[in-house]
Amino acid sequence: MKIAIVLPRNMNFCPEAATAIDLCVHDFVRFSRYRDTTTVFGSATAAPFPDVSFEQVAPGRGVERFAVPIAAFKPDLVVVHQHRKSAVRLARTLAVPLIYHRHDLEHHRSWFERWRVRRDYQRFATVVAVSATVAQSLLIGLKLTAPPVVVVHNGLDSSTWHPQGTRRREILFVGRLAPEKGVLEAAQATIAAIISRRDWAARFILADPDVHPAYAKAVYDTLAVIPDRIEVQQSVPHHVVQAAFEAAAIALVPSKNAEPFGRTAIEAFAGGSALITSGRGGLQEIVGDGIKTALVAPVIKGEDLTELILTLIDDDELRATIAANGLARAKAYFDLREQSAHLDNVFDEVKRQWIRSGPMKNQPPLLVRQS
C-alpha cells in the first residue's frame, strides 16, 4: 500500500530542528510495515531525516502545493497531521481515503462552530487521536458521531535510549517557554529547592523562546538568581534533549493545562529520570494508575513543586523506585513497534472499508471530484 503523509506548516522534518509532530511522523514511518512505500510531504528543510522518503513541497499557503505532488505519487491512502483545514481541502481534491491524525484538543465554544467542525470531520475516513484525552475532546466535547476515532499513542524506540546508571544530581525541565507549560512555576520551585541543596543543579531546555517575551523575561530573571548552578538552553536538537533525560535524576513536566499527550513525560521515563508532573490531560494516561511512576501535583504552584522536588532529592530510594517504574511503563505501554503496528492496522482497515464500500459511500459525493 502506498501512503502519503502530509505535515502541517512550520514543521522541520530534520534531526536538528524536529518538532514533536516531526518526531512522531518519523518514528511511525521507520517502524511501519509500509515504510518502503510511504513518502512524507512537507515544507523544505536543509537536511531531512535520511532514513524516510521525504518530498519537499513548494513554499506557500495553498493546499495545491500538496495536492499536485501527492496526486503524482498516486497513493492508496493519505494521512494529514494536525492541520484540519488542509485535510478537508485534500479530501475534497483526492479521490482516495484520507485519515486525519490529531495531536491537539478540539475546543469550540459556540454551537455553530462545533457544527461546522463536525461537518469537516465527516469528510475523513478515520481520525487518529494521540490520546484518549484528545479522543474525548472529539467524542464528548465536539459530540462527533462520524468518522471513527481511534487512539494511537506516540511511542519511543527503547533500544535507542540508554539511561545512565549513575545519575547527575540535576533537575531537568524540557518544553516550550509558554505559561501553560508551567515554566515559571518550575523555575521558582527549582530555585527554592536547590538553594538549600547545594550539591544539586538544574537545566532548562526551552523551545519557542520568542513567542511570549514578557513571560520569558520573568523566567530568565528567576533562573538568574543562581546562574552558576542552572544551565539554560534554547531550541536544541532532539539528541541533546535525549541525552539530558538519560542523565538527569529528576524531570519536571508541570503543565498547567490539559496536555493532549505529553511526549516529554515518556521521554523522562525512557531516559530513567524520576518524574514530577501535574498529570493533567494525556499526562494521566502516561503515568497511569496503580504503581507509582511519578509524583503528581494536579494544581501547579511553586511551593507544591518545591515540596515534591525536595521529597525526591532527599529520598534516594524513592527516586530510584519511581524512575524504574517509569522506565518499565514506557517499555510496556509506549513501545514504538507496537504503536506503529497498531497504526498500520488502522491503515489496513480504512483501505478495506474503502474497497468494500467504494469512495462514494465513504465520503459525501461533492467531495470526490477532479482537481
VEXKOLZA-531778 format. One line per field, with one value per residue (C-alpha): x, y, z negated; chain. Coordinates in steps of 0.25 Angstrom, whole numbers, plus 2048, in hexadecimal, padded with zeros to 3 digits. Layout:
BEGIN
east	X,...
north	Y,...
up	Z,...
mol	A,...
This chain:
BEGIN
east	800,805,803,805,807,805,80C,806,80D,818,81D,82C,82E,83C,845,84A,83D,831,825,81D,814,820,826,818,817,826,825,818,81D,82A,823,817,816,813,820,825,818,816,81A,819,815,819,820,82E,839,848,84B,83F,83F,847,840,832,82D,82A,826,827,81B,81B,81A,80D,800,7F6,7F3,7F6,805,802,7F7,7FF,80B,802,7FA,806,80B,7FD,7FB,7F1,7F0,7F3,7F5,7F5,7FB,7F4,7F0,7E1,7DF,7EA,7E4,7D6,7DB,7E3,7D7,7CF,7DA,7E0,7D7,7DE,7DB,7E0,7E4,7E5,7F0,7EC,7F7,7EF,7E2,7D6,7D0,7C4,7BA,7AF,7A5,7A7,7B6,7B4,7AA,7B4,7C0,7B7,7B4,7C3,7C5,7BB,7C4,7CF,7CF,7D4,7DA,7E6,7E8,7F5,7EE,7E1,7E1,7E1,7D6,7CD,7CE,7C9,7BE,7B9,7BD,7BB,7B0,7B6,7AE,7B6,7C0,7C6,7D0,7DC,7E6,7F5,7FF,80C,817,826,831,836,842,848,846,852,84E,85B,85D,863,85A,85E,859,851,842,83E,833,831,826,820,822,813,80B,802,80F,811,81F,81F,81A,824,82F,82B,829,837,83E,837,83B,84A,84D,84D,853,860,864,859,858,84D,84C,841,83F,836,82F,828,82F,82A,81B,818,823,81E,81B,829,830,829,82E,83C,83D,838,843,84E,84D,858,85E,86A,860,856,858,84E,84E,845,83F,84A,84A,842,84E,853,845,846,854,84F,843,84D,856,84D,848,83B,832,827,81A,811,807,7FC,7F2,7ED,7F8,7F4,7FE,80B,817,821,81B,81E,82C,82F,82A,833,83F,83E,83A,831,825,81D,811,803,7FD,7F3,7EC,7F4,7FF,7F6,7F5,805,807,7FB,7F4,7FA,809,80F,816,817,814,807,802,7F6,7F5,803,808,817,816,80F,81A,825,820,820,82E,833,82C,833,841,841,83C,845,83D,830,837,83D,830,828,832,832,823,822,82C,824,818,81E,822,815,80B,812,81B,81D,81C,80E,809,80D,807,7FA,7FA,7FD,7F1,7E9,7EE,7EA,7DC,7DA,7DF,7D6,7CA,7CD,7CE,7C1,7B9,7BF,7C2,7B4,7AF,7BC,7BA,7AF,7AF,7B3,7C0,7C5,7C8,7D3,7DD
north	800,80E,818,827,82F,83E,847,854,861,865,857,853,845,844,83F,84D,854,84A,84D,843,841,83F,835,82D,82C,828,81D,817,816,810,804,803,7F7,801,809,806,80B,817,825,831,83E,84B,859,85A,857,857,849,840,833,82A,81D,820,824,833,83D,84C,853,861,86D,874,872,86C,85D,85B,85B,84D,849,849,841,837,834,831,828,820,81C,812,819,828,82B,83A,83E,849,854,851,85B,855,847,84C,852,846,83D,845,844,836,82A,821,81F,829,827,833,832,83B,840,84A,84C,852,85E,865,86E,871,866,86C,86A,85C,858,85E,856,849,84B,84C,83F,837,839,830,821,81F,828,824,82B,82B,828,825,833,838,82E,832,841,83C,832,839,848,849,83E,837,82B,829,825,81A,81F,816,819,816,81B,821,817,816,80C,808,801,80F,814,812,816,819,810,81C,828,836,83E,846,84B,84C,853,852,859,865,873,875,878,86B,863,868,86C,878,86F,865,86F,875,867,863,86F,86D,85F,85F,86C,862,856,85B,84F,84F,857,859,85A,861,85D,867,868,874,87E,88A,887,88D,897,89D,88F,88B,896,892,884,888,892,888,87E,888,888,87D,87D,874,868,86A,868,86D,869,86D,865,859,84D,841,839,843,842,833,833,83D,833,828,82F,837,832,83A,83F,849,849,853,856,85F,85C,84E,848,842,837,83B,835,83B,832,825,82B,82D,81E,819,821,81C,829,829,831,83C,841,847,83B,843,83E,834,834,82C,821,821,820,816,811,807,806,813,818,827,831,839,847,84A,858,85E,868,86C,867,85A,857,85B,851,846,849,849,83B,835,83C,837,829,821,814,81B,822,815,80D,818,819,809,809,814,80D,800,807,80D,800,7F9,803,80C,803,809,7FC,7F8,806,807,7F9,7FE,80A,801,7F8,805,808,7FA,7FB,808,803,7F6,7FF,808,7FC,7F5,802,80A,819,81E,817,81B,82A,834,834,842,83F,835,83E,840,84B
up	800,804,7F9,7FA,7ED,7EC,7E2,7DE,7DF,7D6,7D5,7D7,7DB,7D8,7CC,7C8,7C7,7C6,7BF,7B7,7C3,7CC,7C2,7C1,7D0,7D2,7C7,7CC,7DA,7D6,7D0,7D9,7E2,7ED,7EB,7F9,800,7F7,7FA,7F1,7F7,7F0,7F1,7F6,7EC,7EE,7E9,7E7,7E0,7E9,7E6,7EA,7F8,7F8,803,801,806,80C,802,800,7F9,803,801,810,80D,807,810,81D,818,810,81C,824,819,81B,80C,807,7FA,7F6,7E7,7E3,7D6,7CD,7D7,7D9,7E4,7ED,7EA,7EE,7FB,7FF,7FC,806,810,80F,812,808,7F9,7F0,7E1,7D8,7CD,7C2,7B8,7B0,7A9,7B0,7A9,7AF,7A7,7B0,7B5,7C3,7C3,7BD,7C8,7D3,7CE,7CD,7DB,7DE,7D7,7DF,7EB,7E5,7E6,7D7,7CD,7C5,7B7,7B0,7A3,79C,798,7A6,7AA,79F,7A3,7B1,7AC,7A0,7A2,7B0,7B0,7BC,7C1,7CE,7D3,7C9,7BF,7BC,7B1,7B5,7AA,7AF,7AB,7A9,7AE,7A1,7A7,7AB,79D,793,785,77C,770,768,76A,76A,75D,767,768,777,77E,78D,794,79B,794,792,786,788,786,778,77B,771,766,769,769,75C,755,75A,755,747,747,74B,743,737,73E,743,74A,753,760,76B,77A,782,791,797,7A5,7AB,7A2,7AA,7AA,79C,79A,78D,787,78C,785,778,779,77D,771,768,76D,76C,75D,75C,76A,766,764,76E,77D,787,796,7A1,7AD,7AD,7B6,7B0,7AE,7A4,79D,79D,796,78C,788,788,77D,774,767,767,772,771,77A,773,77E,778,784,788,791,79E,79B,795,79C,793,788,78F,793,784,782,78D,788,77A,773,767,76C,765,76D,76C,772,77A,786,78E,783,77B,785,785,776,775,768,75E,75E,75B,767,763,759,75D,759,761,75D,760,757,754,745,749,753,749,73F,749,74F,740,73E,74A,746,738,73B,744,743,747,752,758,756,75D,769,76A,76A,775,77E,77D,780,78C,791,78E,794,79D,7A5,7B3,7BA,7B4,7B6,7C5,7C7,7C1,7CB,7D7,7D3,7D3,7E1,7E6,7E0,7E7,7F4,7F3,7F0,7FC,805,7FF,7FF,80A,809,80C,7FF,7F7,7FA,7FE,80D,80F,808,812,81E,828,825
mol	A,A,A,A,A,A,A,A,A,A,A,A,A,A,A,A,A,A,A,A,A,A,A,A,A,A,A,A,A,A,A,A,A,A,A,A,A,A,A,A,A,A,A,A,A,A,A,A,A,A,A,A,A,A,A,A,A,A,A,A,A,A,A,A,A,A,A,A,A,A,A,A,A,A,A,A,A,A,A,A,A,A,A,A,A,A,A,A,A,A,A,A,A,A,A,A,A,A,A,A,A,A,A,A,A,A,A,A,A,A,A,A,A,A,A,A,A,A,A,A,A,A,A,A,A,A,A,A,A,A,A,A,A,A,A,A,A,A,A,A,A,A,A,A,A,A,A,A,A,A,A,A,A,A,A,A,A,A,A,A,A,A,A,A,A,A,A,A,A,A,A,A,A,A,A,A,A,A,A,A,A,A,A,A,A,A,A,A,A,A,A,A,A,A,A,A,A,A,A,A,A,A,A,A,A,A,A,A,A,A,A,A,A,A,A,A,A,A,A,A,A,A,A,A,A,A,A,A,A,A,A,A,A,A,A,A,A,A,A,A,A,A,A,A,A,A,A,A,A,A,A,A,A,A,A,A,A,A,A,A,A,A,A,A,A,A,A,A,A,A,A,A,A,A,A,A,A,A,A,A,A,A,A,A,A,A,A,A,A,A,A,A,A,A,A,A,A,A,A,A,A,A,A,A,A,A,A,A,A,A,A,A,A,A,A,A,A,A,A,A,A,A,A,A,A,A,A,A,A,A,A,A,A,A,A,A,A,A,A,A,A,A,A,A,A,A,A,A,A,A,A,A,A,A,A,A,A,A,A,A,A,A,A,A,A,A,A,A,A,A,A
